[in-house]
């Protein structure tokens, strides 16, 4: 369900509109009758993170932790 609300009205009722968005409603904000923004809930990841899920899939280069003279200059301006 989507609702259109003017920015003027949204300023007066922002708390209520946020609650509606949290419950899944998408609210389109308008200025002079034209859509300019959408208020919606933040999408949470569906599943919890699983430690080690990438084990065996990622390779870290041998020289990952070493810095060259150029790297040191770039990082520290030395």
mmCIF file as gemmi writes it, N, C-alpha and C atoms, coordinates in Angstrom:
data_model
loop_
_atom_site.group_PDB
_atom_site.id
_atom_site.type_symbol
_atom_site.label_atom_id
_atom_site.label_alt_id
_atom_site.label_comp_id
_atom_site.label_asym_id
_atom_site.label_entity_id
_atom_site.label_seq_id
_atom_site.pdbx_PDB_ins_code
_atom_site.Cartn_x
_atom_site.Cartn_y
_atom_site.Cartn_z
_atom_site.occupancy
_atom_site.B_iso_or_equiv
_atom_site.pdbx_formal_charge
_atom_site.auth_seq_id
_atom_site.auth_asym_id
_atom_site.pdbx_PDB_model_num
ATOM 1 N N . UNK Axp A 1 ? 0.844 -1.179 0 1 0 ? 1 A 1
ATOM 2 C CA . UNK Axp A 1 ? 0 0 0 1 0 ? 1 A 1
ATOM 3 C C . UNK Axp A 1 ? 0.889 1.242 0 1 0 ? 1 A 1
ATOM 4 N N . UNK Axp A 2 ? 0.6 2.189 -0.858 1 0 ? 2 A 1
ATOM 5 C CA . UNK Axp A 2 ? 1.369 3.423 -0.931 1 0 ? 2 A 1
ATOM 6 C C . UNK Axp A 2 ? 0.437 4.615 -0.74 1 0 ? 2 A 1
ATOM 7 N N . UNK Axp A 3 ? 0.913 5.573 0.016 1 0 ? 3 A 1
ATOM 8 C CA . UNK Axp A 3 ? 0.125 6.765 0.312 1 0 ? 3 A 1
ATOM 9 C C . UNK Axp A 3 ? 0.913 7.98 -0.116 1 0 ? 3 A 1
ATOM 10 N N . UNK Axp A 4 ? 0.232 8.97 -0.657 1 0 ? 4 A 1
ATOM 11 C CA . UNK Axp A 4 ? 0.88 10.224 -1.05 1 0 ? 4 A 1
ATOM 12 C C . UNK Axp A 4 ? 0.573 11.281 0.006 1 0 ? 4 A 1
ATOM 13 N N . UNK Axp A 5 ? 1.632 11.959 0.477 1 0 ? 5 A 1
ATOM 14 C CA . UNK Axp A 5 ? 1.492 12.969 1.525 1 0 ? 5 A 1
ATOM 15 C C . UNK Axp A 5 ? 2.344 14.166 1.133 1 0 ? 5 A 1
ATOM 16 N N . UNK Axp A 6 ? 1.809 15.357 1.281 1 0 ? 6 A 1
ATOM 17 C CA . UNK Axp A 6 ? 2.59 16.554 0.981 1 0 ? 6 A 1
ATOM 18 C C . UNK Axp A 6 ? 3.678 16.73 2.04 1 0 ? 6 A 1
ATOM 19 N N . UNK Axp A 7 ? 4.758 17.361 1.675 1 0 ? 7 A 1
ATOM 20 C CA . UNK Axp A 7 ? 5.835 17.614 2.623 1 0 ? 7 A 1
ATOM 21 C C . UNK Axp A 7 ? 5.314 18.438 3.801 1 0 ? 7 A 1
ATOM 22 N N . UNK Axp A 8 ? 4.472 19.399 3.52 1 0 ? 8 A 1
ATOM 23 C CA . UNK Axp A 8 ? 3.882 20.236 4.582 1 0 ? 8 A 1
ATOM 24 C C . UNK Axp A 8 ? 3.16 19.364 5.607 1 0 ? 8 A 1
ATOM 25 N N . UNK Axp A 9 ? 2.328 18.452 5.116 1 0 ? 9 A 1
ATOM 26 C CA . UNK Axp A 9 ? 1.59 17.549 6.007 1 0 ? 9 A 1
ATOM 27 C C . UNK Axp A 9 ? 2.541 16.58 6.713 1 0 ? 9 A 1
ATOM 28 N N . UNK Axp A 10 ? 3.563 16.123 6.005 1 0 ? 10 A 1
ATOM 29 C CA . UNK Axp A 10 ? 4.52 15.182 6.601 1 0 ? 10 A 1
ATOM 30 C C . UNK Axp A 10 ? 5.262 15.817 7.77 1 0 ? 10 A 1
ATOM 31 N N . UNK Axp A 11 ? 5.6 17.104 7.652 1 0 ? 11 A 1
ATOM 32 C CA . UNK Axp A 11 ? 6.287 17.779 8.753 1 0 ? 11 A 1
ATOM 33 C C . UNK Axp A 11 ? 5.403 17.808 10.002 1 0 ? 11 A 1
ATOM 34 N N . UNK Axp A 12 ? 4.124 17.968 9.814 1 0 ? 12 A 1
ATOM 35 C CA . UNK Axp A 12 ? 3.204 18.05 10.945 1 0 ? 12 A 1
ATOM 36 C C . UNK Axp A 12 ? 2.926 16.684 11.57 1 0 ? 12 A 1
ATOM 37 N N . UNK Axp A 13 ? 3.095 15.609 10.793 1 0 ? 13 A 1
ATOM 38 C CA . UNK Axp A 13 ? 2.719 14.27 11.271 1 0 ? 13 A 1
ATOM 39 C C . UNK Axp A 13 ? 3.839 13.255 11.085 1 0 ? 13 A 1
ATOM 40 N N . UNK Axp A 14 ? 5.081 13.691 11.153 1 0 ? 14 A 1
ATOM 41 C CA . UNK Axp A 14 ? 6.204 12.811 10.85 1 0 ? 14 A 1
ATOM 42 C C . UNK Axp A 14 ? 6.221 11.564 11.731 1 0 ? 14 A 1
ATOM 43 N N . UNK Axp A 15 ? 6.026 11.71 13.022 1 0 ? 15 A 1
ATOM 44 C CA . UNK Axp A 15 ? 6.064 10.548 13.928 1 0 ? 15 A 1
ATOM 45 C C . UNK Axp A 15 ? 5.058 9.479 13.511 1 0 ? 15 A 1
ATOM 46 N N . UNK Axp A 16 ? 3.852 9.9 13.195 1 0 ? 16 A 1
ATOM 47 C CA . UNK Axp A 16 ? 2.822 8.946 12.769 1 0 ? 16 A 1
ATOM 48 C C . UNK Axp A 16 ? 3.189 8.286 11.447 1 0 ? 16 A 1
ATOM 49 N N . UNK Axp A 17 ? 3.748 9.064 10.529 1 0 ? 17 A 1
ATOM 50 C CA . UNK Axp A 17 ? 4.129 8.511 9.232 1 0 ? 17 A 1
ATOM 51 C C . UNK Axp A 17 ? 5.264 7.489 9.377 1 0 ? 17 A 1
ATOM 52 N N . UNK Axp A 18 ? 6.2 7.753 10.282 1 0 ? 18 A 1
ATOM 53 C CA . UNK Axp A 18 ? 7.297 6.81 10.512 1 0 ? 18 A 1
ATOM 54 C C . UNK Axp A 18 ? 6.75 5.49 11.063 1 0 ? 18 A 1
ATOM 55 N N . UNK Axp A 19 ? 5.82 5.558 11.972 1 0 ? 19 A 1
ATOM 56 C CA . UNK Axp A 19 ? 5.208 4.333 12.512 1 0 ? 19 A 1
ATOM 57 C C . UNK Axp A 19 ? 4.538 3.545 11.384 1 0 ? 19 A 1
ATOM 58 N N . UNK Axp A 20 ? 3.825 4.236 10.523 1 0 ? 20 A 1
ATOM 59 C CA . UNK Axp A 20 ? 3.168 3.553 9.401 1 0 ? 20 A 1
ATOM 60 C C . UNK Axp A 20 ? 4.197 2.908 8.484 1 0 ? 20 A 1
ATOM 61 N N . UNK Axp A 21 ? 5.31 3.61 8.238 1 0 ? 21 A 1
ATOM 62 C CA . UNK Axp A 21 ? 6.367 3.056 7.395 1 0 ? 21 A 1
ATOM 63 C C . UNK Axp A 21 ? 6.989 1.825 8.06 1 0 ? 21 A 1
ATOM 64 N N . UNK Axp A 22 ? 7.182 1.883 9.377 1 0 ? 22 A 1
ATOM 65 C CA . UNK Axp A 22 ? 7.731 0.733 10.102 1 0 ? 22 A 1
ATOM 66 C C . UNK Axp A 22 ? 6.857 -0.505 9.945 1 0 ? 22 A 1
ATOM 67 N N . UNK Axp A 23 ? 5.579 -0.29 9.764 1 0 ? 23 A 1
ATOM 68 C CA . UNK Axp A 23 ? 4.646 -1.4 9.601 1 0 ? 23 A 1
ATOM 69 C C . UNK Axp A 23 ? 4.479 -1.81 8.14 1 0 ? 23 A 1
ATOM 70 N N . UNK Axp A 24 ? 5.348 -1.319 7.271 1 0 ? 24 A 1
ATOM 71 C CA . UNK Axp A 24 ? 5.358 -1.792 5.894 1 0 ? 24 A 1
ATOM 72 C C . UNK Axp A 24 ? 4.735 -0.878 4.86 1 0 ? 24 A 1
ATOM 73 N N . UNK Axp A 25 ? 4.148 0.208 5.285 1 0 ? 25 A 1
ATOM 74 C CA . UNK Axp A 25 ? 3.524 1.117 4.311 1 0 ? 25 A 1
ATOM 75 C C . UNK Axp A 25 ? 4.604 1.986 3.664 1 0 ? 25 A 1
ATOM 76 N N . UNK Axp A 26 ? 4.484 2.191 2.38 1 0 ? 26 A 1
ATOM 77 C CA . UNK Axp A 26 ? 5.391 3.081 1.66 1 0 ? 26 A 1
ATOM 78 C C . UNK Axp A 26 ? 4.673 4.408 1.463 1 0 ? 26 A 1
ATOM 79 N N . UNK Axp A 27 ? 5.326 5.502 1.902 1 0 ? 27 A 1
ATOM 80 C CA . UNK Axp A 27 ? 4.699 6.814 1.853 1 0 ? 27 A 1
ATOM 81 C C . UNK Axp A 27 ? 5.479 7.692 0.896 1 0 ? 27 A 1
ATOM 82 N N . UNK Axp A 28 ? 4.795 8.177 -0.122 1 0 ? 28 A 1
ATOM 83 C CA . UNK Axp A 28 ? 5.416 9.051 -1.111 1 0 ? 28 A 1
ATOM 84 C C . UNK Axp A 28 ? 5.2 10.495 -0.691 1 0 ? 28 A 1
ATOM 85 N N . UNK Axp A 29 ? 6.3 11.235 -0.553 1 0 ? 29 A 1
ATOM 86 C CA . UNK Axp A 29 ? 6.215 12.65 -0.192 1 0 ? 29 A 1
ATOM 87 C C . UNK Axp A 29 ? 6.141 13.473 -1.466 1 0 ? 29 A 1
ATOM 88 N N . UNK Axp A 30 ? 5.253 14.478 -1.457 1 0 ? 30 A 1
ATOM 89 C CA . UNK Axp A 30 ? 5.049 15.291 -2.65 1 0 ? 30 A 1
ATOM 90 C C . UNK Axp A 30 ? 5.295 16.766 -2.358 1 0 ? 30 A 1
ATOM 91 N N . UNK Axp A 31 ? 5.684 17.478 -3.394 1 0 ? 31 A 1
ATOM 92 C CA . UNK Axp A 31 ? 5.814 18.936 -3.339 1 0 ? 31 A 1
ATOM 93 C C . UNK Axp A 31 ? 5.051 19.471 -4.553 1 0 ? 31 A 1
ATOM 94 N N . UNK Axp A 32 ? 4.069 20.291 -4.298 1 0 ? 32 A 1
ATOM 95 C CA . UNK Axp A 32 ? 3.223 20.853 -5.357 1 0 ? 32 A 1
ATOM 96 C C . UNK Axp A 32 ? 2.631 19.745 -6.23 1 0 ? 32 A 1
ATOM 97 N N . UNK Axp A 33 ? 2.255 18.619 -5.569 1 0 ? 33 A 1
ATOM 98 C CA . UNK Axp A 33 ? 1.603 17.521 -6.28 1 0 ? 33 A 1
ATOM 99 C C . UNK Axp A 33 ? 2.547 16.565 -6.99 1 0 ? 33 A 1
ATOM 100 N N . UNK Axp A 34 ? 3.853 16.859 -6.993 1 0 ? 34 A 1
ATOM 101 C CA . UNK Axp A 34 ? 4.827 15.975 -7.67 1 0 ? 34 A 1
ATOM 102 C C . UNK Axp A 34 ? 5.576 15.14 -6.635 1 0 ? 34 A 1
ATOM 103 N N . UNK Axp A 35 ? 5.748 13.87 -6.922 1 0 ? 35 A 1
ATOM 104 C CA . UNK Axp A 35 ? 6.492 12.981 -6.027 1 0 ? 35 A 1
ATOM 105 C C . UNK Axp A 35 ? 7.948 13.412 -5.971 1 0 ? 35 A 1
ATOM 106 N N . UNK Axp A 36 ? 8.488 13.53 -4.731 1 0 ? 36 A 1
ATOM 107 C CA . UNK Axp A 36 ? 9.886 13.944 -4.589 1 0 ? 36 A 1
ATOM 108 C C . UNK Axp A 36 ? 10.706 12.996 -3.717 1 0 ? 36 A 1
ATOM 109 N N . UNK Axp A 37 ? 10.06 12.184 -2.883 1 0 ? 37 A 1
ATOM 110 C CA . UNK Axp A 37 ? 10.794 11.27 -2.01 1 0 ? 37 A 1
ATOM 111 C C . UNK Axp A 37 ? 9.861 10.168 -1.534 1 0 ? 37 A 1
ATOM 112 N N . UNK Axp A 38 ? 10.474 9.099 -1.012 1 0 ? 38 A 1
ATOM 113 C CA . UNK Axp A 38 ? 9.693 7.985 -0.479 1 0 ? 38 A 1
ATOM 114 C C . UNK Axp A 38 ? 10.156 7.701 0.943 1 0 ? 38 A 1
ATOM 115 N N . UNK Axp A 39 ? 9.209 7.543 1.847 1 0 ? 39 A 1
ATOM 116 C CA . UNK Axp A 39 ? 9.488 7.171 3.229 1 0 ? 39 A 1
ATOM 117 C C . UNK Axp A 39 ? 9.122 5.695 3.371 1 0 ? 39 A 1
ATOM 118 N N . UNK Axp A 40 ? 10.11 4.884 3.745 1 0 ? 40 A 1
ATOM 119 C CA . UNK Axp A 40 ? 9.854 3.454 3.923 1 0 ? 40 A 1
ATOM 120 C C . UNK Axp A 40 ? 10.715 2.915 5.048 1 0 ? 40 A 1
ATOM 121 N N . UNK Axp A 41 ? 10.388 1.729 5.52 1 0 ? 41 A 1
ATOM 122 C CA . UNK Axp A 41 ? 11.131 1.111 6.616 1 0 ? 41 A 1
ATOM 123 C C . UNK Axp A 41 ? 12.493 0.653 6.12 1 0 ? 41 A 1
ATOM 124 N N . UNK Axp A 42 ? 13.453 0.627 7.032 1 0 ? 42 A 1
ATOM 125 C CA . UNK Axp A 42 ? 14.775 0.085 6.726 1 0 ? 42 A 1
ATOM 126 C C . UNK Axp A 42 ? 14.633 -1.427 6.64 1 0 ? 42 A 1
ATOM 127 N N . UNK Axp A 43 ? 15.163 -1.991 5.589 1 0 ? 43 A 1
ATOM 128 C CA . UNK Axp A 43 ? 15.082 -3.439 5.402 1 0 ? 43 A 1
ATOM 129 C C . UNK Axp A 43 ? 16.17 -4.12 6.222 1 0 ? 43 A 1
ATOM 130 N N . UNK Axp A 44 ? 15.785 -5.045 7.05 1 0 ? 44 A 1
ATOM 131 C CA . UNK Axp A 44 ? 16.726 -5.81 7.854 1 0 ? 44 A 1
ATOM 132 C C . UNK Axp A 44 ? 17.106 -7.08 7.082 1 0 ? 44 A 1
ATOM 133 N N . UNK Axp A 45 ? 18.322 -7.574 7.268 1 0 ? 45 A 1
ATOM 134 C CA . UNK Axp A 45 ? 18.682 -8.833 6.614 1 0 ? 45 A 1
ATOM 135 C C . UNK Axp A 45 ? 17.743 -9.952 7.064 1 0 ? 45 A 1
ATOM 136 N N . UNK Axp A 46 ? 17.434 -10.858 6.159 1 0 ? 46 A 1
ATOM 137 C CA . UNK Axp A 46 ? 16.513 -11.947 6.476 1 0 ? 46 A 1
ATOM 138 C C . UNK Axp A 46 ? 17.106 -12.941 7.481 1 0 ? 46 A 1
ATOM 139 N N . UNK Axp A 47 ? 18.401 -13.203 7.358 1 0 ? 47 A 1
ATOM 140 C CA . UNK Axp A 47 ? 19.016 -14.214 8.215 1 0 ? 47 A 1
ATOM 141 C C . UNK Axp A 47 ? 20.1 -13.587 9.085 1 0 ? 47 A 1
ATOM 142 N N . UNK Axp A 48 ? 20.309 -14.198 10.232 1 0 ? 48 A 1
ATOM 143 C CA . UNK Axp A 48 ? 21.408 -13.771 11.085 1 0 ? 48 A 1
ATOM 144 C C . UNK Axp A 48 ? 22.728 -14.121 10.418 1 0 ? 48 A 1
ATOM 145 N N . UNK Axp A 49 ? 23.755 -13.377 10.771 1 0 ? 49 A 1
ATOM 146 C CA . UNK Axp A 49 ? 25.082 -13.658 10.241 1 0 ? 49 A 1
ATOM 147 C C . UNK Axp A 49 ? 25.584 -14.98 10.803 1 0 ? 49 A 1
ATOM 148 N N . UNK Axp A 50 ? 26.32 -15.714 9.984 1 0 ? 50 A 1
ATOM 149 C CA . UNK Axp A 50 ? 26.898 -16.972 10.405 1 0 ? 50 A 1
ATOM 150 C C . UNK Axp A 50 ? 28.41 -16.865 10.341 1 0 ? 50 A 1
ATOM 151 N N . UNK Axp A 51 ? 29.09 -16.838 11.501 1 0 ? 51 A 1
ATOM 152 C CA . UNK Axp A 51 ? 30.546 -16.762 11.476 1 0 ? 51 A 1
ATOM 153 C C . UNK Axp A 51 ? 31.134 -17.934 10.697 1 0 ? 51 A 1
ATOM 154 N N . UNK Axp A 52 ? 32.131 -17.622 9.881 1 0 ? 52 A 1
ATOM 155 C CA . UNK Axp A 52 ? 32.807 -18.667 9.113 1 0 ? 52 A 1
ATOM 156 C C . UNK Axp A 52 ? 32.113 -19.047 7.826 1 0 ? 52 A 1
ATOM 157 N N . UNK Axp A 53 ? 31.066 -18.332 7.441 1 0 ? 53 A 1
ATOM 158 C CA . UNK Axp A 53 ? 30.318 -18.692 6.237 1 0 ? 53 A 1
ATOM 159 C C . UNK Axp A 53 ? 31.182 -18.591 4.979 1 0 ? 53 A 1
ATOM 160 N N . UNK Axp A 54 ? 32.216 -17.752 5.006 1 0 ? 54 A 1
ATOM 161 C CA . UNK Axp A 54 ? 33.098 -17.594 3.85 1 0 ? 54 A 1
ATOM 162 C C . UNK Axp A 54 ? 34.381 -18.411 3.97 1 0 ? 54 A 1
ATOM 163 N N . UNK Axp A 55 ? 34.473 -19.258 4.97 1 0 ? 55 A 1
ATOM 164 C CA . UNK Axp A 55 ? 35.683 -20.064 5.159 1 0 ? 55 A 1
ATOM 165 C C . UNK Axp A 55 ? 35.961 -20.889 3.906 1 0 ? 55 A 1
ATOM 166 N N . UNK Axp A 56 ? 37.226 -20.832 3.459 1 0 ? 56 A 1
ATOM 167 C CA . UNK Axp A 56 ? 37.628 -21.587 2.272 1 0 ? 56 A 1
ATOM 168 C C . UNK Axp A 56 ? 37.294 -20.898 0.959 1 0 ? 56 A 1
ATOM 169 N N . UNK Axp A 57 ? 36.587 -19.786 0.99 1 0 ? 57 A 1
ATOM 170 C CA . UNK Axp A 57 ? 36.214 -19.075 -0.228 1 0 ? 57 A 1
ATOM 171 C C . UNK Axp A 57 ? 37.088 -17.856 -0.502 1 0 ? 57 A 1
ATOM 172 N N . UNK Axp A 58 ? 37.796 -17.386 0.523 1 0 ? 58 A 1
ATOM 173 C CA . UNK Axp A 58 ? 38.575 -16.163 0.399 1 0 ? 58 A 1
ATOM 174 C C . UNK Axp A 58 ? 40.045 -16.483 0.613 1 0 ? 58 A 1
ATOM 175 N N . UNK Axp A 59 ? 40.888 -15.926 -0.242 1 0 ? 59 A 1
ATOM 176 C CA . UNK Axp A 59 ? 42.324 -16.118 -0.097 1 0 ? 59 A 1
ATOM 177 C C . UNK Axp A 59 ? 42.95 -14.761 0.181 1 0 ? 59 A 1
ATOM 178 N N . UNK Axp A 60 ? 43.764 -14.683 1.236 1 0 ? 60 A 1
ATOM 179 C CA . UNK Axp A 60 ? 44.471 -13.459 1.585 1 0 ? 60 A 1
ATOM 180 C C . UNK Axp A 60 ? 45.895 -13.598 1.072 1 0 ? 60 A 1
ATOM 181 N N . UNK Axp A 61 ? 46.338 -12.612 0.308 1 0 ? 61 A 1
ATOM 182 C CA . UNK Axp A 61 ? 47.675 -12.664 -0.284 1 0 ? 61 A 1
ATOM 183 C C . UNK Axp A 61 ? 48.743 -12.688 0.801 1 0 ? 61 A 1
ATOM 184 N N . UNK Axp A 62 ? 49.855 -13.349 0.499 1 0 ? 62 A 1
ATOM 185 C CA . UNK Axp A 62 ? 50.972 -13.456 1.45 1 0 ? 62 A 1
ATOM 186 C C . UNK Axp A 62 ? 51.449 -12.087 1.925 1 0 ? 62 A 1
ATOM 187 N N . UNK Axp A 63 ? 51.468 -11.118 1.024 1 0 ? 63 A 1
ATOM 188 C CA . UNK Axp A 63 ? 52.005 -9.791 1.356 1 0 ? 63 A 1
ATOM 189 C C . UNK Axp A 63 ? 50.925 -8.808 1.822 1 0 ? 63 A 1
ATOM 190 N N . UNK Axp A 64 ? 49.794 -9.323 2.258 1 0 ? 64 A 1
ATOM 191 C CA . UNK Axp A 64 ? 48.675 -8.47 2.648 1 0 ? 64 A 1
ATOM 192 C C . UNK Axp A 64 ? 49.065 -7.44 3.706 1 0 ? 64 A 1
ATOM 193 N N . UNK Axp A 65 ? 49.816 -7.855 4.712 1 0 ? 65 A 1
ATOM 194 C CA . UNK Axp A 65 ? 50.162 -6.962 5.824 1 0 ? 65 A 1
ATOM 195 C C . UNK Axp A 65 ? 51.441 -6.163 5.61 1 0 ? 65 A 1
ATOM 196 N N . UNK Axp A 66 ? 52.139 -6.379 4.519 1 0 ? 66 A 1
ATOM 197 C CA . UNK Axp A 66 ? 53.394 -5.656 4.328 1 0 ? 66 A 1
ATOM 198 C C . UNK Axp A 66 ? 53.167 -4.392 3.495 1 0 ? 66 A 1
ATOM 199 N N . UNK Axp A 67 ? 53.9 -3.33 3.855 1 0 ? 67 A 1
ATOM 200 C CA . UNK Axp A 67 ? 53.799 -2.06 3.144 1 0 ? 67 A 1
ATOM 201 C C . UNK Axp A 67 ? 55.11 -1.772 2.42 1 0 ? 67 A 1
ATOM 202 N N . UNK Axp A 68 ? 54.999 -1.35 1.186 1 0 ? 68 A 1
ATOM 203 C CA . UNK Axp A 68 ? 56.191 -0.943 0.446 1 0 ? 68 A 1
ATOM 204 C C . UNK Axp A 68 ? 56.529 0.491 0.82 1 0 ? 68 A 1
ATOM 205 N N . UNK Axp A 69 ? 57.69 0.96 0.364 1 0 ? 69 A 1
ATOM 206 C CA . UNK Axp A 69 ? 58.059 2.354 0.611 1 0 ? 69 A 1
ATOM 207 C C . UNK Axp A 69 ? 57.036 3.309 -0.005 1 0 ? 69 A 1
ATOM 208 N N . UNK Axp A 70 ? 56.538 2.949 -1.172 1 0 ? 70 A 1
ATOM 209 C CA . UNK Axp A 70 ? 55.504 3.774 -1.816 1 0 ? 70 A 1
ATOM 210 C C . UNK Axp A 70 ? 54.233 3.816 -0.968 1 0 ? 70 A 1
ATOM 211 N N . UNK Axp A 71 ? 53.843 2.66 -0.414 1 0 ? 71 A 1
ATOM 212 C CA . UNK Axp A 71 ? 52.66 2.62 0.46 1 0 ? 71 A 1
ATOM 213 C C . UNK Axp A 71 ? 52.843 3.523 1.67 1 0 ? 71 A 1
ATOM 214 N N . UNK Axp A 72 ? 53.996 3.432 2.305 1 0 ? 72 A 1
ATOM 215 C CA . UNK Axp A 72 ? 54.269 4.247 3.482 1 0 ? 72 A 1
ATOM 216 C C . UNK Axp A 72 ? 54.192 5.728 3.143 1 0 ? 72 A 1
ATOM 217 N N . UNK Axp A 73 ? 54.738 6.104 1.996 1 0 ? 73 A 1
ATOM 218 C CA . UNK Axp A 73 ? 54.688 7.505 1.559 1 0 ? 73 A 1
ATOM 219 C C . UNK Axp A 73 ? 53.244 7.948 1.334 1 0 ? 73 A 1
ATOM 220 N N . UNK Axp A 74 ? 52.48 7.064 0.673 1 0 ? 74 A 1
ATOM 221 C CA . UNK Axp A 74 ? 51.078 7.405 0.4 1 0 ? 74 A 1
ATOM 222 C C . UNK Axp A 74 ? 50.267 7.549 1.694 1 0 ? 74 A 1
ATOM 223 N N . UNK Axp A 75 ? 50.494 6.674 2.663 1 0 ? 75 A 1
ATOM 224 C CA . UNK Axp A 75 ? 49.739 6.695 3.905 1 0 ? 75 A 1
ATOM 225 C C . UNK Axp A 75 ? 50.187 7.798 4.859 1 0 ? 75 A 1
ATOM 226 N N . UNK Axp A 76 ? 51.494 7.955 4.981 1 0 ? 76 A 1
ATOM 227 C CA . UNK Axp A 76 ? 51.996 8.826 6.025 1 0 ? 76 A 1
ATOM 228 C C . UNK Axp A 76 ? 52.699 10.078 5.493 1 0 ? 76 A 1
ATOM 229 N N . UNK Axp A 77 ? 52.822 10.199 4.19 1 0 ? 77 A 1
ATOM 230 C CA . UNK Axp A 77 ? 53.439 11.383 3.6 1 0 ? 77 A 1
ATOM 231 C C . UNK Axp A 77 ? 54.924 11.517 3.914 1 0 ? 77 A 1
ATOM 232 N N . UNK Axp A 78 ? 55.545 10.414 4.266 1 0 ? 78 A 1
ATOM 233 C CA . UNK Axp A 78 ? 56.974 10.457 4.638 1 0 ? 78 A 1
ATOM 234 C C . UNK Axp A 78 ? 57.861 10.463 3.415 1 0 ? 78 A 1
